[in-house]
C-alpha cells in the first residue's frame, strides 16, 4: 500500500476530513491533498506530525538505505587519465620556467635558516 492511501485510510477511519487533519498537523490542506494523492513524498517532519495526529506509526514508509555504510566504488577511465597526463605534460612544457622558479622560492623559504647559517659560516670562514 502506498503512503498516500495509508494516510487516507487512517484519516477516514478516524472520521477526519482533510481540512481537520490539516488543522491537527499544522500542514496546509494542499499538502495533505498532495500527500494522499502521492504527488509528493512527505518530509520527515510531515511524517511525524501526520503520525501523531493519526496515532499511527508511519515509519514503515521512511525509505531505508540500501547501500552498506562502508561501501564505495571508484571508477577511473583510462582515457581520462591519459588526457590528464597529456594536459600536465603540456602545462609543464609551456610553463617550466615559472614552475622551476616557484619550486626554488618554496625551497628557499622552507630552508631559510639553514641557508642563512651557511652563508654566515662561509662569510666568517668557518
LINKA-V846304 format. One record per residue. RES is the residue in one small letter. PHI is phi in whole degrees, -180 to 180 (NA if undefined). BURIAL is 1 if it has 24 or more other C-alpha atoms within 12 Angstrom, else 0. D_CENTER is the distance of its C-alpha to the mean C-alpha in Angstrom with 1 decimal. Layout:
res:RES phi:PHI burial:BURIAL d_center:D_CENTER
res:RES phi:PHI burial:BURIAL d_center:D_CENTER
This chain:
res:x phi:NA burial:0 d_center:30.9
res:x phi:-76 burial:0 d_center:28.1
res:x phi:-60 burial:1 d_center:26.6
res:x phi:-59 burial:1 d_center:28.5
res:x phi:-66 burial:0 d_center:31.8
res:x phi:-66 burial:1 d_center:31.3
res:x phi:-63 burial:1 d_center:30.8
res:x phi:-63 burial:1 d_center:33.8
res:x phi:-62 burial:0 d_center:35.9
res:x phi:-66 burial:1 d_center:35.2
res:x phi:-65 burial:1 d_center:35.9
res:x phi:-70 burial:0 d_center:39.1
res:x phi:-65 burial:0 d_center:40.2
res:x phi:-96 burial:0 d_center:40.1
res:x phi:58 burial:0 d_center:42.0
res:x phi:-106 burial:0 d_center:39.3
res:x phi:-86 burial:0 d_center:38.8
res:x phi:-62 burial:1 d_center:35.5
res:x phi:-64 burial:0 d_center:36.5
res:x phi:-65 burial:0 d_center:37.4
res:x phi:-65 burial:1 d_center:34.1
res:x phi:-60 burial:1 d_center:32.4
res:x phi:-67 burial:0 d_center:34.6
res:x phi:-69 burial:0 d_center:33.9
res:x phi:-94 burial:1 d_center:30.1
res:x phi:85 burial:0 d_center:29.8
res:x phi:-86 burial:1 d_center:27.9
res:x phi:-74 burial:0 d_center:29.5
res:x phi:-59 burial:0 d_center:31.9
res:x phi:-63 burial:0 d_center:30.0
res:x phi:-64 burial:1 d_center:26.9
res:x phi:-61 burial:1 d_center:29.1
res:x phi:-62 burial:1 d_center:30.7
res:x phi:-65 burial:0 d_center:27.4
res:x phi:-66 burial:1 d_center:26.2
res:x phi:-66 burial:1 d_center:29.6
res:x phi:-90 burial:0 d_center:29.7
res:x phi:57 burial:0 d_center:26.3
res:x phi:-84 burial:0 d_center:25.3
res:x phi:-136 burial:0 d_center:22.0
res:x phi:-94 burial:0 d_center:19.9
res:x phi:-69 burial:1 d_center:20.4
res:x phi:-73 burial:0 d_center:17.9
res:x phi:-62 burial:0 d_center:18.2
res:x phi:-63 burial:0 d_center:20.5
res:x phi:-61 burial:1 d_center:22.6
res:x phi:-58 burial:1 d_center:22.9
res:x phi:-64 burial:0 d_center:24.1
res:x phi:-71 burial:1 d_center:26.6
res:x phi:-68 burial:1 d_center:28.0
res:x phi:-60 burial:1 d_center:28.4
res:x phi:-67 burial:0 d_center:30.2
res:x phi:-67 burial:1 d_center:32.4
res:x phi:-97 burial:1 d_center:33.4
res:x phi:52 burial:0 d_center:33.7
res:x phi:-137 burial:0 d_center:31.7
res:x phi:-93 burial:0 d_center:28.8
res:x phi:-102 burial:1 d_center:26.3
res:x phi:-69 burial:0 d_center:23.6
res:x phi:-65 burial:0 d_center:24.8
res:x phi:-95 burial:0 d_center:22.9
res:x phi:-76 burial:0 d_center:19.5
res:x phi:-65 burial:0 d_center:17.7
res:x phi:-93 burial:0 d_center:17.6
res:x phi:-67 burial:0 d_center:15.0
res:x phi:-98 burial:0 d_center:17.0
res:x phi:-91 burial:0 d_center:15.4
res:x phi:-78 burial:0 d_center:16.7
res:x phi:-63 burial:0 d_center:14.6
res:x phi:-110 burial:0 d_center:15.7
res:x phi:-95 burial:0 d_center:15.9
res:x phi:-149 burial:0 d_center:14.3
res:x phi:-129 burial:0 d_center:16.0
res:x phi:-130 burial:0 d_center:16.8
res:x phi:-121 burial:0 d_center:18.7
res:x phi:-119 burial:0 d_center:20.7
res:x phi:-87 burial:0 d_center:23.2
res:x phi:-61 burial:0 d_center:26.4
res:x phi:-64 burial:0 d_center:27.1
res:x phi:-66 burial:0 d_center:24.0
res:x phi:-66 burial:0 d_center:25.1
res:x phi:-62 burial:0 d_center:28.6
res:x phi:-65 burial:0 d_center:27.6
res:x phi:-61 burial:0 d_center:25.7
res:x phi:-64 burial:0 d_center:28.9
res:x phi:-64 burial:0 d_center:31.1
res:x phi:-65 burial:0 d_center:29.1
res:x phi:-64 burial:0 d_center:29.4
res:x phi:-61 burial:0 d_center:33.1
res:x phi:-64 burial:0 d_center:33.7
res:x phi:-60 burial:0 d_center:31.9
res:x phi:-68 burial:0 d_center:34.1
res:x phi:-61 burial:0 d_center:37.2
res:x phi:-85 burial:0 d_center:37.0
res:x phi:-130 burial:0 d_center:36.0
res:x phi:-66 burial:0 d_center:37.5
res:x phi:-67 burial:0 d_center:39.6
res:x phi:-66 burial:0 d_center:36.8
res:x phi:-64 burial:0 d_center:34.7
res:x phi:-63 burial:0 d_center:37.8
res:x phi:-62 burial:0 d_center:38.5
res:x phi:-63 burial:0 d_center:34.9
res:x phi:-62 burial:0 d_center:35.3
res:x phi:-64 burial:0 d_center:38.8
res:x phi:-63 burial:0 d_center:37.7
res:x phi:-62 burial:0 d_center:34.9
res:x phi:-61 burial:0 d_center:37.6
res:x phi:-66 burial:0 d_center:40.1
res:x phi:-66 burial:0 d_center:37.8
res:x phi:-73 burial:0 d_center:36.6
res:x phi:-116 burial:0 d_center:40.2
res:x phi:-58 burial:0 d_center:42.1
res:x phi:-63 burial:0 d_center:43.9
res:x phi:-67 burial:0 d_center:45.3
res:x phi:-66 burial:0 d_center:46.3
res:x phi:-62 burial:0 d_center:48.0
res:x phi:-67 burial:0 d_center:49.9
res:x phi:-65 burial:0 d_center:51.0
res:x phi:-66 burial:0 d_center:52.4
res:x phi:-64 burial:0 d_center:54.1
res:x phi:-65 burial:0 d_center:55.6
res:x phi:-67 burial:0 d_center:56.8
res:x phi:-67 burial:0 d_center:58.3
res:x phi:-83 burial:0 d_center:60.1
res:x phi:78 burial:0 d_center:61.4
res:x phi:-89 burial:0 d_center:59.8
